[in-house]
C-alpha cells in the first residue's frame, strides 16, 4: 500500500486522498482475509518537517502492517518533484551526481525545515521504531517456525534490530561476485535481440542502508521481450544485477552471444553503469546496434546519448511499440 505520509497537508500536496481512517480500514480488511500487507512510506517530501515525520512514524506503527518500506524522497529527472526541487518549492536539490540518487541511506535533497542528514536519520528512525517491536519480532519468529527461510524476507527486521541494539559494527557491504567469467547461460545461436539489466550491487543501489532494500525484477524488459517475440524475433534477457555479475562478466556474456541488437535499460542510479557497458559492447561488437531506454533516458534522451557515443538509439517512453517499429525500420534500412 502506497501510504507515503501520515501528515494530511503532505498528502494533499501530493494529490493523495489517503486518510488515517481509510488506511486503518484497508489494513484491517486485508488482515481479516489473511493478506499480509506492506506499507510504503516516503521521508523528505516537499515541506516535510519534524512534526510531519513524527506523524508518519505514528501512523506506520498504528496500522495492521507486517512490513514497511521507507524511501527517501528522490527527484528523478522528468518528474514533477524534480521541477519542484529545481525551483525550491518546498524541496531543494543539493546533488546532481546520478550515482548519488539512492533512496536508501542517502539524500540528495533538503526541505526548508529538514537537512539532508536529518532526512537520512529519520529513515533509520522509522524503520527501527516499526520493526524493533515485540509484536513484529513475534510475527517474524512465527513465520520462521512455519518454514519461511527466505533471508530477504527478514532483512528489514534484522537491520532494525542492528540499529536498535547496537550489537554489530555497521559496515557498508557489496554483493559478492566471482572474478571468473561465467559459462554462457544461453545458447548463442542466431540471437536477434539481447535485453540487459546492467550490473549493480545491492549496496550501490541502496547505499549504506542496503539491508532494508529489495531486489526488483526487470518487468519492463519482460514486457518488451514478449512484444518482440510476438513479432517473431529471438530474444534473451540478462539480469546482471540478480546474477551478481560485474561489468566484465556481463560484457563477456554479451560478446559470446553476438546479438544483432542489444537493449539496455537504466534508471537514474544505474545510468553511468549502463553507458559504460554500452561503450564496452560497441568496442567489442562494432556492428551490433545498441539501444538504451528506461525512465532516466526518457527524461534526458539527448544528454544520455551525447555522454556515450557507443549508444546508437535512445527509446523514449513505453518501449514495446517503439522498439519493435525501430528494429523493423533498421532491418529495412529506413532512417
N, C-alpha and C positions, 0 to 999 in steps of 0.2 A: 504494500500500500504506500503510495507516494504522499505521505503526510506533510513532510517538509518542515513545518514550523508549528510551534504552539502559540504563537502570537497572532491575534486576529488582524492587526494592522499590516504585518508582514504578508500574511496570506492574501489580504485584499489587494496589496500592491502587485502580487503575482497573478491576480485574477483567479485565485483558487477559492472554491466555495466550501472548503472544509470548515467544520466547527468541531469543538471538543465533543459535543453531543453526537454528531454524525460518526466521528471516528470511534467513539465508545460503542455505539450501536453496531457498527460494522464488525468490529473485532469480537464482540460478544456473539454475534450471529455466526461468524466463521468458527469460533471456538465450539459453539453448540453442535455444529455438524462435523467436528473433528478435523477442521482445516487449519493447519499451522500458519500463522500469519507473521510476516516480516514487515516491519515498518521502516520506511526510508526517510531520513531527515537531512537537512542542509544547514550548515553553520556559515554565517557570513553573507547572508542575503542583503540586498540594499537596505540601509538604515538599521541594520542589526545592532542591538545594544546588549549590555549586560543583563538587563531585565528581560528582554525577549528571549535570550538564550536560556535563562532560568525557566521561563515558561515552557520552552521546548523540552527541556530535561524533565520537568514535572509531568508534562503530557506523556512522554515516552514511558515513564515509569508507572503511570496510572492506567494505561491501556492493557488489554489482554494480549500482549505481544510476547512471542518467544524468541524472536530475533529482531535486531535492528541493523540498519546500515546508516552511517553518518558521513556524508561527503562535505568537503569544504567547497563553498561556492567558487566556481571557476569559470570566468567569462570566455568561452571559446569563440573564436572568430566567426562572424556571420550571425551571431545571436543578439537578441535584444539586450541581454545582460552585458555583452561586450560593448555595445553602443553606450549603455549607461555608464560603464566603467571608464570609457574614454572621456565622457562628459562630466564625470564625477557627480553623478546623480545618485547619491546615497551609497556609492561604492566607487573605489578608485583602483585602477590597475597600476601596480607597482613594478611588475617584472614582465618583460616581453619575450624572454627566452622560452621557446615552446617546450624545451625539455623540463622546465620547472612547472608545467601545468598539470601537476598531480593533485588529485582530490583528497589524498590521504597524507597527513604529516607534513604538508607544505601548503602555504597560501601565497598567492600572487596578488592578493587584494587586501584592502583595509576598508573599514567603514568610518563614518565620522566619529563614532564612539569607540570602536574596537581596532586595535593594532593587529597586524598580521600575526604577531606572536601570541596575542590573546586568542585569536581565532583558532590557531593551531592547538592551543591548550584546552580550549573549550571542546574541541572534537574529542580529545582524550577524556575529558571530564564526562561527556555524555555517554560514551561507550563504557567507561568504568562504572559510573553510577548505575547504568542499566544492567550490565552483565554480572557485576560483583555483588549480587544479592542472593540470599539463601534460596528464594523461590526459583530463581533462574538456574542456580547451580543444581538444585534438586531435580529440576526438569531434565537437564542435560545428563545428569547421572542416571536417571531412569532410561533415557534414550540409549545410553551406552550399555546398560544392563540388557536392554531389549535386543541388542545386536548391531546397533549403528556404530560402525568403526571407521567412518569417513572422517579423516583428520580435519579436512577443510570445514566440516560442519561445526567443529568445536573451536576453531581458531579465534573467532572474536571473543569468546568467553575466556580462553587461555590468555589472550592479550590483556583483557581487562583485569584478570587476576594478577598477572605480572605487574601491571601498573599499580594495582591496589596494595599488593603485599610487598612489593619491592624486594623480592627474594632472588631475582635474576638480574644479572648485568645486561642491560639492553644494548645490543649491538646491531647495526644495520647488516642485513644478510642479503645474499644473492642466490638465485636459484642455481643449483649445481649443474654443470654441463660437462660432458666428456670432451676431451681435446681431440679425440679421434673423429674422423668424418664417418657418419653412419652409412650402412648399406642403403641403397636406394629402396624406398618403401613403396614405389610404384614401378611397374614395368615401363621402361622408357621407349615404347613403341608408338610411333605415329601420334604423338601427343599434340593436340591443336592448341589448347589453352591451359595454362597453369596459373591458378589463383593463389596468392601468397599473403598470409598474415605475417608481417615481419617479426623478427625475434625481439623480444622484450621480456626481461625478467620481472618477477613479481615485485621485487624491490624497486626496479626502475619505474614501473607503472605507478606504484603506490607510495614510494618513499619509505621513510623510517617507520611508518605505521602499517607496513605491508601485511602484518598479521591479521588486520581487520578487513583486507580486501578479498575480492572474489576473482576467479577466472571466468571470463566471458567468451563463449564460443563465437566465432565469426559468422553469425547468422546471415549477415549481408552477403558474404561470399557464397554461402549455401544457396541463397535465393538466386544469385547470379549464375551459379553453376547449373542449377535446374533450368533456368531460362536458356542458357547456351546449349545444354543437352537436348532440349526440345527442338532446337534448330539443327540438330544432327552433329554437333561438334563434340569431340572427345575432350573431357575436362577433368582436371585433378585439382585438389586443394592441399596446400601445405600450411598447417597452422604451426609455425615455428615457435610461437610462444608456448603453446600447450606441450609441444615436443621437448621444450627446454633447449632448443638449439641456439647456437650463437650465429653471428653473421657469416662466418666462414663455412659452417656446416650447411646453412641454408643455401648459400651460393653454390657449393659443390653439388647439392641435390638438384638445383635448377639446371646446372651445366650438364649433369648426367641425363636429365630428361629431354633436353634440347627442344623445348616447346617453340611453336611458331609465335605465340603471343604469351606475354606474362602480364597478369593484372595484379597490382599491389594495392592493398587497402591501407589507409593510415588515418589515425586520429591525431590530434594535436601533439600528444605526448610521444607518439611514435613517428612523426613526420621526418625527423632528421635521420632516423634509422632506415626508414623506407627509401628516402632519397639516396642514402649511401648504398643500399642494396641495389637500387636501380642502376646506379653508375657502375657498380661492380659487375652486374649482369651484362650490361651493354659492352663493357670492355672485353668480357669473355665470349659473349654471343652477339656480335655486332649486327647480325641480320634479324635478331629477334625483336619484335615490336613490343615496347614496354609501355604499359598504360597504368596510370595511377588514379585512384579515386578515394572516396571517403569524405567525411564531413569537413575536415580541415581543407582538403583540396577544393571542395565545393565553395568554401568561403574565400579562399585565396588561390585560385587556379593558376593565374599568370605568375605570381610570385613563386609558387611551388615549382613550376616548370623552369623558370629562369635560374633558380638555385641549383638545378641538376640537369645539365644538357643531355644526360642519358635517357631522360624521360621523353618519349615520343608524343604521347597524348595524355590529356587530363580529362576525366569524365566528371561532369558537374551534376549534382542531384542524384536521383534514383538511377542506378546503373543498368537495370535489366534491359530496358528497351534501347537505351542509348548505346550500350556496349555491343549488343547484337547487331544493331544497324551500323556501328562503326566498323566492326570486323568484316561485315559484308561489303562495305564500301572499300575497305583496304584490299580485300581479295579481288575486287573488280577494278582496282587502280583508280577509284573515284576520289577526287580531292574535295 
